[in-house]
Amino acid sequence: MTIGSLLSPGLGGSDGKPFSAREAISWVATTGGIHSGDIRDLMIESVERRFGLVNRLPLPIEWLSDNGSPYTAHKTRALAHEIGLVPCTTPIEAHNPTASPRPS
């Protein structure tokens, strides 16, 4: 299962609720492989669920993911930047499961 996770300190959504430190907003699951199109759909769905129908976020928000090819694909990263998300991944060399993600 893949979970869409947005990280934005202090910025609330269309419902006026502030974000928690990390908030799983939407997810996608499949019995097949996850494709970059699935991740792009997940990004849009997560933003719409939290902020309503907007073309671009009012402030940059971090999108937390791993380093797999669907998450780092050019089209996926381009869409993230277009709608105001900042893609962040956990460093490949990080062995600590609580290691902080970094912008990629």
PyMOL commands that set and color helices and strands:
alter all, ss='L'
color gray80, all
select helices_A, chain A and resi 36-51+69-72+74-83
alter helices_A, ss='H'
color red, helices_A
select strands_A, chain A and resi 2-7+23-28+61-65+85-89+102-103
alter strands_A, ss='S'
color yellow, strands_A
deselect
rebuild
show_as cartoon
